[in-house]
Amino acid sequence: MAKEADKDVIFEERKRWLFLGLPFTFTKYIIKDDILTVNQGFLRKVENDCYMYKIQDVEHTAGLMERICGLGSVICYTGDTTHPKLVLTHIKRSKEIKNYILEASEAARIRRRTLNTLDIGTGEMEDMDDPV
C-alpha cells in the first residue's frame, strides 16, 4: 500500500553504476510536482530538498558509456544555497526527467509568481545620469 506522501511522486530513480547501469548505490532521486529530493548514504543518511521554483536552468549530459548503458545525467542550476548545481548522476530516462524538471520548474515559478532576473551590472548606468 502506498503512503500518503508517495502518491504525488512523478519520478523515482536511483543513481546507477556506469557498468551495465546497475542500481547498486545508496542515492535515490525523488521528483514531485513542487520539490526535488536527493536521499544519499547508507550509514549516514543525508536528505536534500530543492523546490522546483528555485531551479533556474536544466542541462542533460550523456557520455559514450552512459549512452551505451541507456543512462544520462541531469544538471539542475538552482538558486538553492546548499546545492547551486544539483546533479542527478547516471539515471535512466534522463532526457524525459530533464524535460519534466524544466517544465515543472517554469510552472512552479508561474504559480508562485516568482521572477528570475539577472544582474547585468549597473556601473555604466550611473554615468548616464550625469549630464555632460
N, C-alpha and C positions, 0 to 999 in steps of 0.2 A: 504494500500500500504506500503510495507517495505521500510525503509530508506536505503540509500546507505551504511551506516556503519553497518546495521544489516544483510547484505547479507552474510557475511563470518562467522556468528555465528554458531558454531558447536553444543554447548550445552548451554542451558539457564535454570538454576534451581533456586529454592527458598529454603532457609533454612526452615525446617518444624518443627512443634511441634512434640515431640515424641509421643504424644497422637493421635493415628489414622493417623499420617502422614499428618496433615492438614497444608497448607502453609500460616498460619496467622502471619508471621513475616515480617519484613521490610528489609531482607537481600536477595540479589539476586546475583548469581554467573553466570558470562558470560564467556564462554570459546571459544576462537577463535584459529586459526592456530598458531598465534605468541604471543598471550597475554592472560592472565587470569585476569579478573576484578571482584572485590568484591565491590558491592554497598550496603551500610548499612545506616540505620537511617530513621526516619520519619520527625522529626522537624529539626534535624541537619544531613544533608546528608554527608556521607564520601565515597569517591570512591578511591579504592586502586588497582593499576595495578602491575602485575608481568609478565615480559617477560618469555616466555617458555624456552628460552635458560638458564635462571637463575635457573630453577627447577632442582635440583640435584638428588632427590630421592622422591618416592611417596609411601605412605602406605595406606592401606584400613583397616578400623575397622568397626565392626558391633556387637553391644551388643545384648543381647536377645530381648529386647523391640524393638530395631531398626530392627532386622530380622523379628519379628512378623509383624511390620508395613511396611516392604518392603523398609527400609531405610538403610543408611550406612553413614560413614564419610570418607573423603579422606584427608590425611595429606600430604602436599607438603613441603619438606625440600628444602629451596631455598638459594640462595646467595644474596637475596634482603635485604637491610638494614632495611626497615620498618617492614617486616614480614619474619623473617628467618624460621618460622614454620607457614605456611599458612594452615588453617583448613577449609575445606568445610564441615559443620556440618549438619547432618540429611538430606541427599539428596536422591532422587530416582535415580535409575540407577547408583549407586555409583561405582560399580565394573567396569562397562563399561566406566565411566568417568575416573576412575583411570588408566585403561589400555590406554585410549586415551592420557591422560596427559603424561604418561610415554613414549609413542611412539613419541608424538609431541615434547616433550622436547628434546629427543635424535635427532630427525630430525632437530630441530631448532639449536642445537649445531653444527651439521654437516654443515648446511647451512652457519652458521656464522664462521665456522672453529674455534670454541671455544673448549678449552681443560680443563677438570676438573682435578685438581691434588690435592692430599692430602699431608699435611705437616706431614711427618712421623718422623720428628726430625733429626737433623744432628749433634747433640752434639758428638756422638761417632765417626762420620766420620772424625772430625778434628784430633782426636787422631791417626787415621790410617795414616795420612800424615806424622807424625813424625817418623823417623826411630828409632828403639830401639837399 
